[in-house]
């Protein structure tokens, strides 16, 4: 059974950029969500073993998603991908349980290094 | 607001995302300067008619007394104008965060305004430029007014265009009363050139 990866961002351009940045040889099922509410629903449906999460989104923002994951103990490894690069923002998401933080704009090198560093993608 | 669209939905989405990244970089610079957390909103991208500028600006701050700076920038056949408007009530908090001692005179406020403007406008414009591989050269910042009415500012921005792409970013600082609005305006001709760069990214 392959890993389910969820890309949660309100921008379709950002979702596409993120999807392109994923390592080509990584055998995963990629799903998309356009805001935090869709994102949480997708995680509940088992589509978010690994979640690439934006912070600034309508309806429910990334912080809300992290809080929901923690409160309901949802099984998701979250990597925040955000343009909010303030040190405070990085601290806050780590405290809320995010595994890693990637600064936007995303590229293939950043994605690969985080995925290997945290052992999410092995054998690369 | 848009009558005849000069950008399509994919392009609008892309402008918004590029702005999101650029304003984050600008906020990071400001946060380090003030040692505070800058709250980032979703930037608003719209095509406005000249006559709508008034409405765009009126929505910009909750206070009618504002101080504002503008700065032009140009590069790769694209020219734009950045306007930074501060709610006048912001200056007291700004001065205290910047550890500015002494009385808050008009010239002290001017210094705070210019310092903040150079950080926010510069970082934001370069942030957008970097992503599009455009080097923007900035003109000299010009003070549009201190403690003036929003309507007076509108007269300035109204010059020589019918339709423009407006990028609005409303910055607030957490826990203190600081509120400012950064408005980037690109005229139709510049938007055509920008759209080509955007389409390349979208491809």
Interface residues (C-beta under 8 A of the other chain):
Chain A: X10 X11 X12 X13 X14 X17 X55 X56 X57 X58 X82 X83 X84 X85 X86 X87 X88 X89 X104 X105
Chain B: X10 X13 X14 X16 X17 X20 X21 X22 X23 X24 X25 X27 X28 X31 X37 X38 X40 X41 X42 X131 X201 X202
